[in-house]
Amino acid sequence: MIQPPLVHAENFIWNNARLLERRLFAYYFRNGSAHDVLAALGAFQNADGGFGNALEPDIRCPNSQPVPVQHALEILADIDPASPMVEQACDYLLTITTSEGGVPWLLPSAMGYPHAPWWQVAEGTPAALNPTAGIAGILYAMGTDHSWLQPAADYCWARIDDYALQDSLHDVDNILTFLYHAPDRTRAEERLAHLAQQMLAAGLVADAQADGYVRKPLDWAPMPDHPLRKYLPQADVQAHLDAVLASQQADGGWPINWPPLSPAGEAEWRGWITVKTLRMLDANGALHG
C-alpha cells in the first residue's frame, strides 16, 4: 500500500533527522511546541550570540558563522520573532560587519574544521549579498528594529541597484528575500521585475526534470505568495510539484542534489530538506492528494 507523502516522510523524520528537524516537523504537522523548537535551536547558539555548531551541515565548525545565523533567523521568523535569540544574533552580526555595511559569506574559523570544498574564505573576507541580503530581508519580515539593519540594507541596495546577473544562485536567492520584504515597495518591485526577466533569460529557472545543482520553479518561489510566482508559468510550477512528489525516496525523505560532506551531514541535510519540502507541498495544496 502506498503511503501518503506526509505519513511516509514522518517515518523518515523520526528515524533519521536531528532533534531540531524532528521538533520542527512536530510543530508544523503534529501540534508540537514552539518552546521545544526554540530549545533545540538554542543548542546551536554560541555565547557571542551567533550560531554555528554545524547548524549549516556543510560547515562543521563550532564557531559562529554568518550563514548559520541566517538559517537560525529563518526558523525564528516562523516560530518566535520576539525571541531574545534574534537580538542576540543581531548583536553578533555587528561584530563581524565590514566597513561596507554587510557581513562576509564565511569567516576564517571555518577552515580549521571539516567543511564542503565550496566553502572557502575570500581574501579579506569582504561583505557579500549572500547572506547579507537574506538576513536583512528576514529581519524586515520580523519587524526587527536593530542598529545592524539599516547600514546592511544600504549596502544591499547599493549592490542590487547595479547588480549584473552572474551564475550565482545563492546571491540571487538572497536578493529575492531582501526584495520580498524591503519596506520601499516601489523600488523593490522595480528591481524584482528586472531581476526576474534576467533570471528567465539566463535560464536560472531550470526545468522540473533537470538534474544536478540547479534551482527549479519551486526552489525559487516555494510559497504561493512569493513575489517571483507571478513571473513563472503555472504549468511549470505544477510540473515541478509533480516532480517533487515523485522524487520522495523509498525511506520517506527527499534527497539533496549536491555531494554530501559525510554520511552524517547528508542525513542532517535530508531532514532539513524533507521538512522544508513538506511545508512547500502543504502550502501549495499538494500534500494530501
ZAMARGU-4260 file (C-alpha; in steps of 0.2 Angstrom, whole numbers, plus 5000, padded with zeros to 4 digits):
<rodrens>
0) 5000/5000/5000 | 5007/5017/4995 | 5008/5029/5010 | 5003/5047/5009 | 5018/5058/5007
5) 5016/5066/5025 | 5015/5048/5033 | 5029/5042/5023 | 5040/5057/5027 | 5036/5056/5046
10) 5043/5039/5047 | 5059/5046/5039 | 5060/5061/5051 | 5059/5051/5067 | 5071/5038/5060
15) 5084/5050/5053 | 5083/5068/5057 | 5092/5078/5070 | 5082/5084/5085 | 5079/5101/5078
20) 5070/5095/5062 | 5061/5082/5072 | 5054/5096/5083 | 5051/5107/5068 | 5041/5093/5060
25) 5031/5091/5076 | 5027/5110/5077 | 5021/5111/5059 | 5012/5095/5057 | 5008/5087/5074
30) 5004/5102/5085 | 5021/5102/5093 | 5028/5115/5105 | 5036/5131/5099 | 5046/5131/5115
35) 5053/5114/5110 | 5059/5121/5094 | 5067/5135/5102 | 5076/5124/5115 | 5083/5113/5101
40) 5089/5129/5091 | 5097/5136/5106 | 5109/5122/5106 | 5117/5129/5091 | 5119/5146/5098
45) 5136/5152/5105 | 5139/5164/5119 | 5143/5178/5106 | 5125/5177/5100 | 5129/5169/5084
50) 5125/5152/5078 | 5137/5138/5072 | 5140/5120/5078 | 5135/5113/5061 | 5118/5121/5060
55) 5123/5123/5042 | 5128/5104/5040 | 5142/5108/5027 | 5151/5119/5040 | 5156/5108/5054
60) 5165/5121/5065 | 5158/5126/5082 | 5161/5144/5079 | 5148/5156/5074 | 5146/5160/5056
65) 5135/5171/5045 | 5125/5158/5036 | 5121/5148/5051 | 5114/5164/5058 | 5103/5166/5043
70) 5097/5148/5045 | 5093/5152/5063 | 5083/5168/5059 | 5073/5159/5046 | 5067/5147/5059
75) 5064/5161/5072 | 5054/5171/5059 | 5041/5157/5059 | 5042/5151/5077 | 5045/5167/5088
80) 5051/5183/5080 | 5051/5191/5098 | 5064/5178/5105 | 5079/5185/5113 | 5089/5175/5101
85) 5085/5187/5087 | 5093/5202/5096 | 5107/5192/5102 | 5111/5186/5084 | 5110/5204/5078
90) 5122/5210/5091 | 5134/5196/5085 | 5132/5202/5067 | 5138/5220/5072 | 5154/5212/5077
95) 5158/5204/5060 | 5151/5218/5049 | 5163/5225/5037 | 5166/5244/5033 | 5154/5241/5018
100) 5139/5238/5030 | 5137/5219/5026 | 5144/5203/5033 | 5155/5190/5024 | 5149/5174/5017
105) 5161/5164/5028 | 5174/5168/5042 | 5191/5160/5043 | 5187/5150/5058 | 5178/5138/5047
110) 5194/5132/5039 | 5200/5123/5054 | 5186/5111/5054 | 5178/5099/5041 | 5169/5109/5028
115) 5162/5106/5010 | 5175/5111/4997 | 5165/5125/4990 | 5165/5134/5007 | 5181/5144/5005
120) 5185/5161/5013 | 5188/5175/5001 | 5204/5186/5004 | 5200/5199/5016 | 5183/5192/5019
125) 5173/5206/5011 | 5154/5208/5013 | 5143/5198/5002 | 5125/5199/4996 | 5125/5180/5002
130) 5120/5181/5016 | 5118/5199/5020 | 5103/5202/5009 | 5094/5187/5015 | 5097/5191/5033
135) 5091/5209/5031 | 5076/5203/5022 | 5071/5191/5036 | 5074/5204/5049 | 5062/5216/5039
140) 5049/5202/5039 | 5051/5200/5058 | 5049/5219/5060 | 5065/5219/5069 | 5072/5236/5074
145) 5091/5234/5077 | 5105/5245/5073 | 5113/5232/5062 | 5099/5233/5049 | 5099/5250/5041
150) 5118/5250/5036 | 5116/5232/5030 | 5101/5237/5019 | 5110/5252/5012 | 5124/5240/5007
155) 5111/5229/4999 | 5103/5242/4989 | 5119/5249/4983 | 5124/5231/4977 | 5107/5227/4970
160) 5105/5243/4960 | 5120/5239/4949 | 5119/5220/4951 | 5124/5211/4935 | 5117/5194/4935
165) 5130/5181/4936 | 5129/5162/4939 | 5127/5163/4957 | 5111/5155/4963 | 5114/5160/4981
170) 5116/5178/4978 | 5100/5179/4968 | 5091/5169/4981 | 5096/5181/4995 | 5092/5196/4984
175) 5075/5189/4981 | 5072/5188/5000 | 5078/5206/5003 | 5066/5212/4989 | 5052/5202/4995
180) 5052/5211/5012 | 5061/5228/5009 | 5049/5242/5015 | 5052/5253/5000 | 5039/5243/4989
185) 5040/5253/4973 | 5059/5252/4972 | 5059/5233/4977 | 5045/5229/4964 | 5055/5238/4950
190) 5071/5228/4954 | 5061/5212/4956 | 5054/5214/4939 | 5071/5217/4931 | 5079/5203/4940
195) 5065/5191/4936 | 5067/5195/4917 | 5086/5192/4919 | 5084/5175/4928 | 5072/5169/4915
200) 5083/5175/4900 | 5098/5167/4908 | 5090/5150/4911 | 5092/5151/4930 | 5074/5143/4932
205) 5078/5126/4927 | 5065/5113/4920 | 5057/5102/4933 | 5066/5087/4926 | 5083/5094/4926
210) 5097/5086/4935 | 5112/5092/4946 | 5114/5108/4957 | 5100/5119/4949 | 5085/5129/4955
215) 5068/5125/4948 | 5052/5135/4950 | 5048/5130/4967 | 5065/5131/4973 | 5065/5150/4969
220) 5047/5153/4974 | 5041/5139/4986 | 5026/5148/4993 | 5011/5154/4983 | 5013/5172/4989
225) 5031/5173/4984 | 5034/5188/4973 | 5043/5179/4960 | 5027/5167/4957 | 5019/5180/4945
230) 5033/5178/4933 | 5033/5159/4932 | 5021/5150/4921 | 5008/5140/4931 | 5011/5125/4921
235) 5030/5125/4926 | 5025/5126/4944 | 5013/5112/4943 | 5026/5101/4933 | 5038/5104/4947
240) 5025/5100/4961 | 5023/5083/4952 | 5041/5080/4951 | 5044/5084/4969 | 5030/5071/4974
245) 5038/5058/4963 | 5055/5061/4970 | 5051/5056/4988 | 5063/5042/4992 | 5059/5024/4997
250) 5064/5029/5015 | 5051/5043/5015 | 5064/5058/5014 | 5069/5069/5000 | 5087/5069/4993
255) 5099/5083/4991 | 5106/5087/4974 | 5124/5090/4979 | 5139/5079/4985 | 5137/5076/5004
260) 5152/5081/5015 | 5149/5065/5026 | 5135/5052/5029 | 5130/5062/5045 | 5130/5078/5035
265) 5119/5070/5022 | 5106/5064/5035 | 5106/5081/5043 | 5103/5090/5026 | 5089/5077/5021
270) 5080/5080/5037 | 5081/5099/5034 | 5076/5097/5016 | 5062/5085/5020 | 5053/5097/5032
275) 5055/5111/5020 | 5048/5101/5006 | 5033/5096/5016 | 5029/5114/5021 | 5030/5119/5002
280) 5019/5104/4997 | 5006/5109/5011 | 5006/5127/5006 | 5003/5123/4988 | 4989/5111/4992
285) 4999/5096/4986 | 5002/5086/5002 | 4987/5077/5005 | 4981/5072/4987
</rodrens>
